[in-house]
């Protein structure tokens, strides 16, 4: 049970049972000179109950008859939940207007207020908020404003995370009554889905926390850093950019939204803000003072420098990627992301402290004033900021440091940096009440939009804009925008190995390399195989979706292998298959027919450990084949002889197995057939007394 009375900072109060004061009565037998009467206060007026995601903001004014009755000394706030009522005492600490807060959101809770004076407790207000049916529970909010809020008590300042009701807020309701959100740095940022906020502590640690779940547990995603200042959450929700003050300069780094090792974009830049492509950022160049658009990667390549933005502070890009808003002195300025002339708004206050977009047409701005600070809404129409409208002025001793709009909204899920021409973009409407969803692609609207994902085929290369908006029952609308960089050009790929026609090894490594302007995402490798005397079978996959540029293939003796590859770029574009790279592994000599006079020998020096040998003249070995090319595997030596070669019984030439030094398993090309050979190969010894050791035969259909 948590309940708070609003002074300079939240203070925990205890629930108490109240008893009305008993009027004085005369003792038996006594007399009184005048008759005593009692007069309790009437109902407090202007009772307003406003809900945030994390609590209740209750405010009221004195009863209408204050001044005609004994002075109000305090109030009783009653909370009723499921038949259980809890009462809280609230002393009178203000002159006319009062507030109280509950840091719990209890389903079905109703609230009432009664005034108390010396005569007792007066009647209570009707339970429930003024902006709902009398007696109804406080409605769950659809939006709230999360703030980094500073309170100063006895000269000691503390900044905590809290929330304001969107309309009629009188106080900041803390996100939690304890934990990391009770001591934060001044700059915060919201996730694109409106559900989370990122904050830092002491400039050294980075945290995320749900802003729509009361008392959610914060998650630390970075520790041990120094000088963390401004933050920005990427539109796809996957990364957080933040600035760090380092040795007289500022550096911008990027970290995953769930943690990891930060990547440094660069130094002499500050105040990062994401654009809807999730690949670029708006930053402030500390050397020139101008705003820039840079790549969101290590080194942060410069894309655009914005003329006329000198002295810019707190830049932030609009969710639709059309505008950049920033402070220049005390006025809000807006400049097109595409470049152009900045348009200034009305100056106000003594300095600008923070800017965030509630939507593509509404800014939340915090300013310092002579009396403290103010939180305002600034409408933006076609790049022009209009009149400031006050949203909340904190009481004396308190400051709103930064503010972000929160609440469930339609979101576009992560997409690749570069996508292919057949676009498929998932989106999410979780948390929205019966939304009517519309889509707009490059200005062409589809309503209603089909269920997620949004799909469009045959999109041309270049940058395209997808806008998806949802309107809930009751009229609340939210919008998500994504820039899509479409690449329709296929990558190229080439085979770099193997370079041999025949291999005796049981494995062969197939090598390849691809190139593409966006990068290679993966490769597919396939093969087709044929036996020595048979045709090729159908292509079959070897590897699919591999990122490796080589594949080790197991090869079986007596088969030809034809392998090809295609590349897939990061956008999903596919190259054509390469021309087949073919090679064979020889069949063993045991697969050949041998006439009388040949001997089957075995030795580890032979291919597959065997050979067919003779020293006689005019005897043959043979094999049925289908081939364009043939290779004999045999021993070469100084005493080795020659062989006559016959295809289908016709003499086509001879091969010589002589070599000055002995070579086992030598690969000896046979005469190339005049036409594709289907039939027999016959090898006949030419000279008696010579050595003939036949090890195998390789054939190539290609």
C-alpha positions as CSV (number, residue, x, y, z in Angstrom):
1,X,0.0,0.0,0.0
2,X,1.6,3.3,-1.1
3,X,0.1,6.8,-0.7
4,X,1.7,10.2,-0.9
5,X,1.0,13.7,0.2
6,X,2.4,16.3,-2.1
7,X,4.8,18.8,-0.5
8,X,8.2,19.5,-2.1
9,X,8.8,15.8,-2.6
10,X,6.7,12.6,-2.1
11,X,6.4,11.6,1.6
12,X,4.9,8.3,2.7
13,X,1.7,8.5,4.8
14,X,0.1,5.8,6.7
15,X,-3.5,4.7,6.5
16,X,-5.5,5.5,9.7
17,X,-9.0,5.0,10.9
18,X,-10.7,8.3,11.5
19,X,-13.3,9.1,14.1
20,X,-15.3,12.3,13.9
21,X,-14.9,14.7,16.8
22,X,-17.6,14.3,19.5
23,X,-19.5,17.6,20.3
24,X,-19.2,18.8,23.9
25,X,-22.2,18.0,26.1
26,X,-23.2,19.3,29.5
27,X,-22.7,17.1,32.6
28,X,-25.9,15.9,34.4
29,X,-27.4,18.5,36.6
30,X,-25.4,21.3,35.1
31,X,-26.7,24.3,33.1
32,X,-25.4,26.2,30.2
33,X,-25.8,29.8,29.3
34,X,-26.0,29.2,25.6
35,X,-26.8,26.2,23.4
36,X,-23.8,24.6,21.8
37,X,-23.9,23.8,18.1
38,X,-21.5,22.1,15.6
39,X,-20.8,23.0,12.0
40,X,-18.6,20.6,9.9
41,X,-17.3,21.6,6.5
42,X,-19.2,21.0,3.3
43,X,-17.9,18.9,0.4
44,X,-14.5,20.0,-1.1
45,X,-15.0,21.5,-4.6
46,X,-13.3,20.8,-7.9
47,X,-12.2,17.3,-7.0
48,X,-10.2,15.9,-9.9
49,X,-8.7,12.4,-10.2
50,X,-6.1,11.9,-12.9
51,X,-4.4,8.7,-13.6
52,X,-0.9,8.0,-14.9
53,X,0.6,4.6,-15.7
54,X,2.2,4.5,-12.3
55,X,-0.3,6.2,-9.9
56,X,-3.0,8.7,-9.2
57,X,-3.0,12.5,-9.1
58,X,-5.9,13.7,-6.8
59,X,-6.5,17.4,-6.4
60,X,-9.3,19.6,-4.9
61,X,-10.1,23.0,-3.5
62,X,-11.6,24.2,-0.2
63,X,-15.3,23.7,0.4
64,X,-17.5,26.5,-0.8
65,X,-18.5,27.5,2.7
66,X,-15.0,27.9,4.0
67,X,-15.1,31.1,6.0
68,X,-18.6,30.5,7.3
69,X,-17.6,27.5,9.3
70,X,-14.7,26.8,11.6
71,X,-11.5,26.7,9.5
72,X,-10.6,23.5,7.7
73,X,-7.7,21.9,9.4
74,X,-7.2,18.9,7.1
75,X,-8.8,16.4,4.8
76,X,-9.6,12.7,4.6
77,X,-8.9,10.8,1.3
78,X,-10.6,7.5,1.0
79,X,-9.7,4.8,-1.5
80,X,-12.2,2.0,-2.0
81,X,-11.1,-1.2,-3.8
82,X,-13.3,-4.3,-4.1
83,X,-15.3,-3.3,-1.0
84,X,-12.2,-2.5,1.1
85,X,-11.8,1.2,2.1
86,X,-8.6,2.8,3.3
87,X,-8.5,6.3,4.7
88,X,-5.5,8.7,4.6
89,X,-5.2,11.9,6.6
90,X,-4.0,15.0,4.7
91,X,-3.1,18.1,6.9
92,X,-3.9,21.5,5.5
93,X,-0.6,22.9,4.1
94,X,-1.8,25.2,1.3
95,X,-4.2,28.1,1.1
96,X,-6.9,27.1,-1.4
97,X,-5.8,24.2,-3.6
98,X,-4.6,20.8,-2.4
99,X,-3.3,17.5,-3.9
100,X,-2.5,14.0,-2.9
101,X,-1.0,11.1,-4.8
102,X,-1.2,7.3,-4.8
103,X,1.8,5.5,-6.3
104,X,-0.2,2.4,-7.0
105,X,-2.6,1.7,-9.8
106,X,-5.3,-0.6,-8.4
107,X,-7.9,-1.9,-10.8
108,X,-11.4,-0.8,-9.8
109,X,-10.2,1.8,-7.2
110,X,-12.3,4.9,-6.5
111,X,-11.3,8.0,-4.5
112,X,-13.2,10.5,-2.4
113,X,-12.2,13.6,-0.3
114,X,-13.8,15.0,2.8
115,X,-12.8,18.2,4.7
116,X,-12.2,18.2,8.5
117,X,-12.4,21.1,11.0
118,X,-12.5,21.3,14.8
119,X,-16.1,20.1,14.7
120,X,-15.4,17.0,12.8
121,X,-15.4,15.5,9.3
122,X,-17.7,16.8,6.6
123,X,-19.4,14.9,3.8
124,X,-17.2,13.3,1.2
125,X,-17.1,14.0,-2.5
126,X,-18.7,11.5,-4.9
127,X,-16.2,8.6,-5.3
128,X,-14.5,8.6,-8.7
129,X,-12.9,11.1,-11.0
130,X,-14.6,14.2,-12.3
131,X,-13.9,13.2,-15.9
132,X,-15.7,9.8,-15.6
133,X,-19.1,8.7,-14.6
134,X,-19.6,9.6,-11.0
135,X,-18.8,6.7,-8.8
136,X,-16.8,4.9,-11.5
137,X,-13.2,3.8,-11.0
138,X,-10.3,5.7,-12.4
139,X,-9.9,4.8,-16.0
140,X,-6.6,3.3,-17.2
141,X,-4.6,6.0,-19.1
142,X,-3.7,5.7,-22.7
143,X,-1.0,8.4,-22.5
144,X,1.2,10.0,-19.9
145,X,4.3,12.2,-19.7
146,X,7.4,10.7,-18.1
147,X,9.7,13.3,-16.6
148,X,13.1,13.6,-15.0
149,X,12.0,15.8,-12.0
150,X,14.2,17.6,-9.5
151,X,13.1,18.4,-6.0
152,X,15.1,20.5,-3.6
153,X,14.6,20.1,0.2
154,X,16.8,21.9,2.7
155,X,19.3,22.8,0.0
156,X,19.7,19.2,-1.2
157,X,18.5,18.4,-4.7
158,X,17.5,15.0,-6.1
159,X,16.2,14.1,-9.6
160,X,13.8,11.2,-9.9
161,X,11.7,9.6,-12.7
162,X,8.0,10.4,-12.5
163,X,4.9,10.8,-14.6
164,X,2.3,13.5,-15.3
165,X,-1.2,13.1,-16.4
166,X,-1.5,14.5,-20.0
167,X,-4.2,16.9,-19.0
168,X,-4.8,18.7,-15.7
169,X,-1.7,17.4,-13.9
170,X,-1.0,19.0,-10.5
171,X,2.0,16.9,-9.5
172,X,4.6,14.4,-10.6
173,X,3.8,10.8,-9.6
174,X,7.1,8.8,-9.1
175,X,7.6,5.7,-11.3
176,X,8.6,3.8,-8.1
177,X,9.0,4.7,-4.4
178,X,12.5,3.1,-4.2
179,X,15.2,1.8,-6.4
180,X,17.3,3.3,-9.3
181,X,14.6,5.6,-10.6
182,X,14.7,7.6,-7.4
183,X,18.1,9.0,-8.3
184,X,18.7,9.7,-12.0
185,X,20.5,12.1,-14.4
186,X,18.5,14.9,-16.1
187,X,18.3,13.6,-19.7
188,X,15.9,10.7,-20.6
189,X,14.6,9.2,-23.8
190,X,11.6,7.0,-24.7
191,X,11.4,3.9,-26.8
192,X,9.5,4.1,-30.1
193,X,6.7,1.8,-28.8
194,X,6.0,4.3,-26.0
195,X,6.5,1.7,-23.3
196,X,10.0,2.2,-22.0
197,X,12.4,4.9,-21.0
198,X,16.2,5.0,-20.8
199,X,18.0,6.9,-18.1
200,X,21.4,7.1,-16.5
201,X,22.8,7.4,-13.0
202,X,25.8,9.5,-12.1
203,X,26.8,9.6,-15.8
204,X,28.3,6.2,-15.4
205,X,25.5,3.6,-15.8
206,X,22.7,3.2,-18.3
207,X,19.3,1.8,-17.5
208,X,16.0,0.9,-19.1
209,X,12.7,0.6,-17.4
210,X,9.0,0.1,-18.3
211,X,7.1,3.3,-18.0
212,X,3.6,1.7,-18.3
213,X,4.0,-0.9,-15.6
214,X,3.9,0.4,-12.0
215,X,7.1,-0.4,-10.0
216,X,8.7,-2.1,-12.9
217,X,12.3,-3.3,-12.2
218,X,14.9,-1.3,-14.1
219,X,17.5,-3.2,-16.1
220,X,21.1,-2.0,-16.2
221,X,22.5,-2.3,-19.7
222,X,25.9,-0.5,-19.2
223,X,28.1,0.2,-16.2
224,X,31.5,1.7,-15.6
225,X,31.2,4.5,-18.2
226,X,31.8,8.2,-17.5
227,X,30.1,11.4,-18.6
228,X,26.9,10.0,-20.0
229,X,24.5,12.8,-21.0
230,X,21.8,12.7,-23.7
231,X,20.2,9.5,-25.0
232,X,18.1,8.5,-28.0
233,X,16.3,5.1,-28.6
234,X,16.3,3.8,-32.2
235,X,12.9,3.6,-33.9
236,X,13.2,-0.2,-34.3
237,X,13.9,-0.5,-30.5
238,X,17.1,-2.4,-30.9
239,X,19.8,0.3,-30.1
240,X,20.4,3.3,-27.9
241,X,22.7,6.1,-28.9
242,X,24.1,8.3,-26.1
243,X,26.6,11.1,-25.7
244,X,29.5,11.1,-23.2
245,X,31.5,14.1,-22.1
246,X,35.1,13.1,-22.4
247,X,38.2,15.3,-21.6
248,X,36.8,18.6,-22.9
249,X,34.8,17.1,-25.8
250,X,31.8,14.9,-26.3
251,X,31.7,11.5,-28.0
252,X,28.7,9.6,-29.2
253,X,28.4,5.8,-28.7
254,X,25.8,3.2,-29.6
255,X,24.8,0.2,-27.5
256,X,22.2,-2.6,-27.9
257,X,19.0,-1.9,-26.1
258,X,19.6,-5.1,-24.0
259,X,23.3,-4.3,-23.3
260,X,26.6,-5.2,-24.9
261,X,29.8,-3.4,-25.8
262,X,29.2,0.2,-27.1
263,X,30.4,1.2,-30.5
264,X,31.9,4.6,-30.7
265,X,30.5,6.7,-33.6
266,X,33.0,9.5,-33.1
267,X,34.0,12.5,-30.9
268,X,33.5,16.2,-31.2
269,X,29.8,15.4,-31.7
270,X,26.9,15.5,-29.2
271,X,23.1,15.2,-28.7
272,X,22.4,12.2,-31.0
273,X,18.8,11.7,-32.3
274,X,17.8,8.7,-34.6
275,X,16.1,9.0,-37.9
276,X,13.5,6.5,-39.2
277,X,15.9,4.4,-41.3
278,X,17.6,3.3,-38.1
279,X,20.9,3.8,-39.9
280,X,21.5,7.5,-39.5
281,X,21.6,10.1,-36.7
282,X,21.2,13.8,-36.2
283,X,24.1,15.1,-34.1
284,X,25.6,18.4,-33.1
285,X,29.1,19.1,-34.4
286,X,31.0,20.7,-31.6
287,X,33.6,22.2,-33.9
288,X,31.3,24.1,-36.2
289,X,28.3,24.3,-33.9
290,X,26.1,23.0,-36.7
291,X,23.8,20.1,-36.9
292,X,24.8,17.1,-39.0
293,X,23.3,13.9,-40.3
294,X,25.8,11.0,-39.9
295,X,25.9,7.3,-40.3
296,X,25.1,5.3,-37.2
297,X,28.3,3.2,-37.2
298,X,31.8,3.3,-36.1
299,X,33.4,6.4,-37.6
300,X,30.0,7.9,-38.3
301,X,30.4,9.1,-41.9
302,X,29.1,12.6,-42.5
303,X,26.1,12.8,-44.8
304,X,24.7,16.3,-44.4
305,X,25.7,19.5,-42.6
306,X,22.8,21.9,-41.9
307,X,23.6,25.6,-42.7
308,X,22.0,28.1,-40.3
309,X,21.9,25.8,-37.3
310,X,24.8,27.3,-35.4
311,X,24.1,27.6,-31.7
312,X,21.6,24.7,-31.9
313,X,20.9,22.8,-28.7
314,X,19.0,19.6,-27.9
315,X,18.2,18.6,-31.5
316,X,15.6,15.8,-32.0
317,X,14.3,14.3,-35.3
318,X,10.6,13.9,-35.8
319,X,9.2,10.4,-35.9
320,X,8.3,10.7,-39.6
321,X,11.9,11.8,-40.4
322,X,10.8,15.1,-42.0
323,X,11.9,17.6,-39.4
324,X,14.6,18.4,-36.8
325,X,13.5,20.6,-33.9
326,X,16.1,22.2,-31.6
327,X,16.5,25.1,-29.3
328,X,18.3,28.3,-30.4
329,X,18.6,30.5,-27.3
330,X,15.0,30.4,-25.9
331,X,13.0,29.6,-29.0
332,X,12.2,26.3,-30.7
333,X,13.5,26.1,-34.3
334,X,12.5,23.6,-36.9
335,X,14.5,22.7,-40.1
336,X,13.7,20.0,-42.7
337,X,15.8,16.9,-42.5
338,X,16.4,17.3,-46.3
339,X,17.9,20.7,-45.6
340,X,16.5,24.2,-45.9
341,X,15.9,27.4,-43.8
342,X,15.2,27.0,-40.1
343,X,11.9,28.3,-38.9
344,X,11.9,29.9,-35.4
345,X,9.1,29.7,-32.9
346,X,8.2,32.2,-30.1
347,X,10.9,32.8,-27.5
348,X,10.0,32.1,-23.9
349,X,11.8,31.7,-20.6
350,X,15.5,32.0,-19.8
351,X,16.8,28.8,-21.5
352,X,15.7,25.7,-23.3
353,X,16.3,22.4,-21.5
354,X,14.9,19.6,-23.5
355,X,12.8,18.8,-26.6
356,X,11.0,15.6,-27.5
357,X,8.3,14.7,-30.1
358,X,4.9,13.5,-28.7
359,X,4.0,12.9,-32.4
360,X,5.2,14.2,-35.7
361,X,3.1,17.3,-35.2
362,X,3.6,18.0,-31.4
363,X,6.6,18.8,-29.3
364,X,7.2,18.6,-25.6
365,X,9.6,21.2,-24.4
366,X,11.0,22.1,-21.0
367,X,12.3,25.5,-20.3
368,X,13.8,27.4,-17.4
369,X,11.9,30.5,-16.3
370,X,12.5,33.2,-13.8
371,X,10.3,31.3,-11.4
372,X,11.6,27.8,-12.0
373,X,10.7,25.7,-15.0
374,X,7.7,25.0,-17.3
375,X,6.6,22.0,-19.5
376,X,4.9,23.0,-22.7
377,X,3.4,21.6,-25.8
378,X,4.4,23.2,-29.1
379,X,2.3,22.3,-32.2
380,X,4.3,22.0,-35.4
381,X,2.5,22.3,-38.7
382,X,4.4,21.7,-41.9
383,X,7.7,22.6,-40.2
384,X,6.5,25.7,-38.4
385,X,6.3,25.8,-34.6
386,X,3.3,27.6,-33.3
387,X,2.2,29.1,-29.9
388,X,3.4,27.4,-26.8
389,X,0.7,25.8,-24.6
390,X,1.4,25.2,-20.9
391,X,1.2,21.5,-19.8
392,X,2.6,21.7,-16.3
393,X,4.3,24.3,-14.1
394,X,6.0,22.6,-11.1
395,X,5.7,24.2,-7.7
396,X,8.5,26.3,-6.1
397,X,11.6,24.2,-5.4
398,X,10.9,21.8,-8.2
399,X,12.1,21.6,-11.8
400,X,11.1,19.5,-14.8
401,X,14.5,18.7,-16.4
402,X,13.3,16.6,-19.4
403,X,10.1,15.0,-20.6
404,X,8.9,12.3,-23.0
405,X,5.5,11.1,-24.1
406,X,4.6,7.6,-23.1
407,X,1.8,5.2,-23.9
408,X,1.2,2.2,-26.2
409,X,1.4,3.0,-29.9
410,X,1.7,1.2,-33.2
411,X,5.2,0.1,-33.9
412,X,7.2,-1.2,-36.9
413,X,9.4,-4.1,-36.0
414,X,13.1,-4.2,-36.9
415,X,13.9,-4.4,-40.6
416,X,17.2,-4.9,-42.4
417,X,19.4,-1.8,-43.2
418,X,18.8,-2.7,-46.9
419,X,15.8,-4.6,-48.1
420,X,15.0,-6.3,-51.4
421,X,12.4,-5.3,-54.0
422,X,9.8,-7.6,-52.4
423,X,9.2,-5.6,-49.3
424,X,7.8,-7.3,-46.2
425,X,7.6,-5.1,-43.0
426,X,6.1,-6.5,-39.8
427,X,4.2,-4.1,-37.5
428,X,2.7,-4.5,-34.0
429,X,-0.6,-3.2,-32.6
430,X,-0.3,-4.9,-29.2
431,X,-1.9,-2.8,-26.4
432,X,-4.2,-0.8,-28.7
433,X,-8.0,-1.1,-28.4
434,X,-9.7,-2.3,-31.6
435,X,-7.4,-0.3,-33.8
436,X,-8.3,0.6,-37.4
437,X,-4.9,0.4,-39.3
438,X,-4.0,2.3,-42.4
439,X,-0.8,2.1,-44.5
440,X,0.8,4.6,-46.7
441,X,3.7,3.7,-49.0
442,X,5.3,6.5,-50.9
443,X,2.1,8.6,-50.5
444,X,-0.3,5.9,-51.7
445,X,-2.7,4.9,-48.9
446,X,-4.2,1.5,-48.3
447,X,-7.1,1.5,-45.8
448,X,-7.7,-0.7,-44.0
449,X,-4.2,-2.1,-44.1
450,X,-4.0,-5.9,-44.2
451,X,-2.7,-7.7,-41.2
452,X,1.0,-7.6,-40.4
453,X,3.3,-7.8,-42.3
454,X,2.9,-5.0,-44.8
455,X,3.9,-6.4,-48.2
456,X,4.7,-4.9,-51.6
457,X,6.4,-6.6,-54.5
458,X,8.6,-5.2,-57.3
459,X,9.7,-2.0,-55.4
460,X,12.3,-0.1,-57.3
461,X,15.8,0.6,-55.9
462,X,16.1,3.7,-53.6
463,X,14.7,5.0,-50.4
464,X,11.0,4.6,-49.8
465,X,8.8,5.8,-46.9
466,X,6.3,3.5,-45.2
467,X,3.8,5.1,-42.8
468,X,1.4,3.0,-40.7
469,X,-1.1,4.6,-38.4
470,X,-3.7,3.1,-36.1
471,X,-6.9,4.8,-34.7
472,X,-8.4,3.2,-31.6
473,X,-11.9,3.2,-30.4
474,X,-12.4,6.7,-28.9
475,X,-10.3,8.3,-31.6
476,X,-6.8,8.0,-30.2
477,X,-4.3,7.7,-33.0
478,X,-0.6,6.7,-33.2
479,X,1.7,6.6,-36.1
480,X,5.0,4.7,-37.0
481,X,7.2,5.6,-39.9
482,X,10.1,3.6,-41.5
483,X,12.5,4.6,-44.2
484,X,13.3,1.6,-46.4
485,X,16.4,1.5,-48.5
486,X,15.6,-0.9,-51.3
487,X,18.3,-2.6,-53.3
488,X,17.2,-4.6,-56.4
489,X,20.6,-5.3,-57.9
490,X,21.7,-8.9,-57.6
491,X,25.2,-9.7,-56.2
492,X,27.9,-11.4,-58.3
493,X,29.7,-14.6,-57.3
494,X,32.6,-16.5,-58.9
495,X,34.2,-19.9,-58.2
496,X,37.8,-19.8,-57.2
497,X,38.5,-23.5,-56.6
498,X,39.1,-26.3,-57.1
499,X,41.2,-26.0,-60.2
500,X,41.8,-29.8,-60.8
501,X,39.9,-32.1,-63.2
502,X,40.6,-35.2,-61.1
503,X,41.1,-35.7,-57.4
504,X,42.2,-38.9,-55.6
505,X,41.3,-37.5,-52.2
506,X,38.1,-38.4,-50.3
507,X,37.2,-34.7,-49.9
508,X,37.3,-31.7,-52.1
509,X,37.1,-28.1,-51.0
510,X,34.8,-25.9,-53.1
511,X,35.8,-22.2,-52.9
512,X,33.9,-19.1,-54.1
513,X,33.7,-15.3,-53.5
514,X,30.8,-12.9,-53.9
515,X,30.6,-9.1,-54.2
516,X,27.7,-6.7,-53.7
517,X,27.3,-3.0,-52.9
518,X,25.3,-3.8,-49.7
519,X,27.3,-6.8,-48.7
520,X,26.8,-10.6,-49.1
521,X,24.4,-12.2,-46.7
522,X,24.8,-15.8,-47.5
523,X,25.5,-18.5,-50.2
524,X,23.7,-21.6,-51.5
525,X,25.8,-24.4,-52.8
526,X,24.5,-27.3,-54.9
527,X,25.8,-30.3,-56.9
528,X,24.8,-32.9,-59.4
529,X,26.7,-36.2,-59.7
530,X,27.2,-39.0,-62.3
531,X,28.7,-42.5,-62.0
532,X,31.4,-43.7,-64.4
533,X,28.9,-45.2,-66.8
534,X,25.7,-43.2,-66.1
535,X,24.0,-39.9,-66.5
536,X,23.9,-36.9,-64.1
537,X,21.1,-36.9,-61.5
538,X,19.2,-33.8,-60.5
539,X,20.8,-30.9,-58.6
540,X,20.7,-31.4,-54.8
541,X,21.7,-28.9,-52.1
542,X,25.0,-29.1,-50.4
543,X,24.7,-26.0,-48.2
544,X,22.0,-23.5,-48.0
545,X,22.2,-20.1,-46.4
546,X,25.9,-20.5,-45.4
547,X,28.1,-17.5,-44.8
548,X,31.2,-19.5,-45.4
549,X,33.1,-19.0,-48.7
550,X,34.2,-22.6,-48.9
551,X,32.5,-26.0,-48.5
552,X,34.3,-29.3,-48.0
553,X,32.6,-32.0,-50.1
554,X,32.9,-35.7,-49.5
555,X,33.5,-37.5,-52.9
556,X,33.0,-41.1,-53.7
557,X,35.3,-43.1,-56.0
558,X,33.8,-43.6,-59.5
559,X,31.7,-40.4,-59.6
560,X,31.9,-37.0,-61.3
561,X,30.8,-34.0,-59.3
562,X,29.5,-30.7,-60.7
563,X,29.2,-28.0,-58.1
564,X,27.7,-24.5,-58.4
565,X,27.0,-21.6,-56.1
566,X,24.7,-18.5,-55.9
567,X,25.0,-15.5,-53.6
568,X,22.3,-13.7,-51.6
569,X,22.9,-10.1,-50.6
570,X,21.8,-8.4,-47.4
571,X,18.7,-7.2,-49.1
572,X,17.8,-10.8,-50.2
573,X,18.6,-10.4,-53.9
574,X,19.9,-13.6,-55.4
575,X,22.5,-14.0,-58.1
576,X,22.2,-16.6,-60.8
577,X,23.9,-19.9,-60.2
578,X,27.4,-20.0,-61.4
579,X,28.5,-22.3,-64.2
580,X,29.2,-25.8,-62.8
581,X,32.7,-26.5,-61.6
582,X,33.2,-30.3,-62.3
583,X,35.8,-32.8,-61.2
584,X,36.0,-36.6,-60.8
585,X,37.3,-39.1,-58.4
586,X,38.6,-42.2,-60.1
587,X,37.0,-45.7,-59.8
588,X,39.4,-48.3,-58.4
589,X,41.2,-50.8,-60.7
590,X,38.9,-53.5,-59.2
591,X,36.0,-52.0,-61.2
592,X,37.9,-52.8,-64.4
593,X,37.7,-56.1,-66.2
594,X,41.1,-57.8,-66.6
595,X,42.1,-60.5,-69.0
596,X,44.1,-63.6,-68.0
597,X,47.7,-62.6,-67.2
598,X,46.8,-59.6,-65.0
599,X,47.4,-59.9,-61.2
600,X,45.4,-58.1,-58.5
601,X,48.0,-56.6,-56.2
602,X,47.7,-54.7,-52.9
603,X,50.0,-52.1,-51.4
604,X,49.6,-48.8,-49.5
605,X,51.4,-47.0,-52.3
606,X,48.5,-47.7,-54.7
607,X,45.3,-45.7,-55.1
608,X,42.8,-47.2,-52.6
609,X,45.5,-49.7,-51.7
610,X,45.2,-51.9,-54.8
611,X,46.5,-52.2,-58.4
612,X,46.2,-54.6,-61.3
613,X,49.6,-55.5,-62.6
614,X,51.4,-57.5,-65.4
615,X,54.6,-57.6,-67.4
616,X,53.1,-59.5,-70.3
617,X,52.4,-58.2,-73.8
618,X,49.1,-57.9,-75.6
619,X,46.7,-58.3,-72.6
620,X,44.0,-55.8,-71.7
621,X,42.0,-54.2,-69.0
622,X,38.6,-52.6,-69.8
623,X,35.7,-50.6,-68.5
624,X,32.3,-49.4,-69.7
625,X,32.0,-45.6,-69.6
626,X,30.1,-42.5,-70.7
627,X,32.6,-39.8,-71.2
628,X,34.0,-36.8,-73.0
629,X,37.4,-37.1,-71.3
630,X,39.2,-39.9,-69.5
631,X,42.1,-40.2,-67.1
632,X,44.1,-43.3,-66.3
633,X,45.5,-43.8,-62.8
634,X,48.7,-45.8,-63.1
635,X,52.3,-46.2,-61.9
636,X,55.0,-44.4,-63.9
637,X,58.6,-45.6,-63.7
638,X,61.8,-46.1,-65.6
639,X,60.9,-49.7,-66.5
640,X,57.2,-49.1,-67.2
641,X,55.8,-49.7,-70.7
642,X,53.1,-48.2,-72.9
643,X,49.4,-49.0,-73.5
644,X,47.4,-49.0,-76.7
645,X,44.0,-47.3,-76.2
646,X,40.8,-48.5,-77.9
647,X,37.3,-46.9,-77.7
648,X,34.5,-49.3,-78.6
649,X,37.2,-51.5,-80.2
650,X,38.7,-48.8,-82.3
651,X,42.3,-47.8,-81.8
652,X,42.6,-44.1,-80.9
653,X,46.2,-43.8,-79.7
654,X,48.7,-44.8,-77.0
655,X,50.0,-43.6,-73.6
656,X,53.5,-44.0,-72.3
657,X,54.0,-44.8,-68.6
658,X,57.8,-44.2,-68.7
659,X,59.2,-41.8,-66.1
660,X,62.8,-41.5,-64.9
661,X,61.6,-41.5,-61.2
662,X,58.8,-43.7,-59.9
663,X,55.4,-42.0,-59.4
664,X,52.6,-44.0,-58.0
665,X,49.0,-43.0,-58.7
666,X,50.0,-40.8,-61.6
667,X,47.1,-39.2,-63.4
668,X,47.5,-39.9,-67.2
669,X,45.1,-38.2,-69.7
670,X,43.8,-40.6,-72.3
671,X,43.1,-39.5,-75.9
672,X,40.1,-37.3,-76.1
673,X,37.2,-39.1,-77.9
674,X,36.1,-37.5,-81.2
675,X,32.5,-37.7,-80.0
676,X,30.8,-38.4,-76.6
677,X,31.8,-41.9,-75.8
678,X,29.2,-44.4,-74.7
679,X,30.7,-47.9,-74.5
680,X,34.0,-49.5,-73.7
681,X,37.5,-48.4,-73.0
682,X,40.2,-51.1,-73.7
683,X,43.9,-50.7,-72.6
684,X,46.3,-53.2,-74.0
685,X,50.0,-53.7,-73.1
686,X,52.4,-53.0,-75.9
687,X,55.8,-54.5,-74.9
688,X,56.7,-57.7,-73.0
689,X,58.9,-57.5,-69.9
690,X,57.8,-54.0,-68.9
691,X,56.0,-53.0,-65.7
692,X,52.3,-52.2,-66.0
693,X,50.4,-51.2,-62.8
694,X,46.9,-50.0,-63.4
695,X,45.3,-48.2,-60.4
696,X,42.0,-46.8,-61.6
697,X,40.1,-44.8,-64.2
698,X,38.5,-41.4,-64.0
699,X,35.9,-40.2,-66.5
700,X,34.4,-36.8,-67.2
701,X,31.1,-36.3,-68.9
702,X,31.9,-32.5,-69.0
